[in-house]
């Protein structure tokens, strides 16, 4: 009977240790999930900032093109005129 009691106590200690370990692991898991959510938010904010900067870059390139040298300005005007003609053709085809 004494041997059985010793084994039972040993098993009980091991089960308690496993439960404590399980609780600690659950807490770590919750902390990691919170960290993942926080990092996803940071990624989303950075992606929005990238999109804003890319949009600003487009406008800056356009502004630079407008204030460029006369030859470059003429090339830009020619491109715009070509786009307008293409749009007019598309509109005429739709009618």
N, C-alpha and C positions, 0 to 999 in steps of 0.2 A: 504494500500500500504506500509506503514511504517513497519508493522509486517512482510510482505513478504520480504522486503528488509533486515530486521534483520535476518530472517531465511536463506536467500540466502547468506549473509555474513558469517553466522555460518557454513553453508555447505561448502562454499568456503575455509574457514580456516581449516576445517577438511580435505578436499581434499588435500590442500597444506601440511598439517601435514602428511597425509598418503603418499604423494609423497616423502617427505623428509625421512620418515621412510623407504620407499621402497628403495630409493637410498642408504641409510646407510646399509641396509640389503644386498643389492647387493654387496657393497664394502666388507662387512664382508665375504660374500660367496666367493668372488674372493680371498681374503686373505687366507681363509681356504683351498680353492682348491690348492693354491700355496704351502701352508704348507703340504698338503697331498702329493703333488708331491715331495717335498723336503724329506719328511719322507720315501717315497717309494724308493728314490735314496739311502738314508742312509741304508735302509733295504737291498737293493741289494748289496751295498758295504759290509755290514756285512756278508751277505750270501756268497759272494765271499771269504771273509777272512776266514770264517768257513770252506769252501771247501778246501782252501789252507792249513789250519792248520790240517784238517783231512788227507789230502794227506801226509803232513810232518809227521804226527803221524804214518801213515802206514810205511813210510820209516824208521822212528826211531825204530819202533817195529821190522822191518826186520833186521836192523843193530844190534839191541840188540840181536836178535836171532843168528846172525852170530858170534857175539863176545861173546857168552854165554859159559858156561862150556862145557867141552868135551862131556858129556852125552847129554846135550841139543843140542849141535851142531850135534851130531849123529842122534838124533831124527829129527832135521830139515832136515838133508841130506836124511833120510829115507822118510820123507814126500815129498820132492822134487823128489826123485826117483819114488815114487808111482805116483805122478802127471805126470811125464814123461812117465811112462808105460801106464797110462790111456790115455794120448794124443796119444801115438803110437797106442793103440788099436782103438781109434776113427779114426785116419788117415787110418789105415788098413781097417776099416769098410767102409770108404768113397770110397776106391779104389775098 
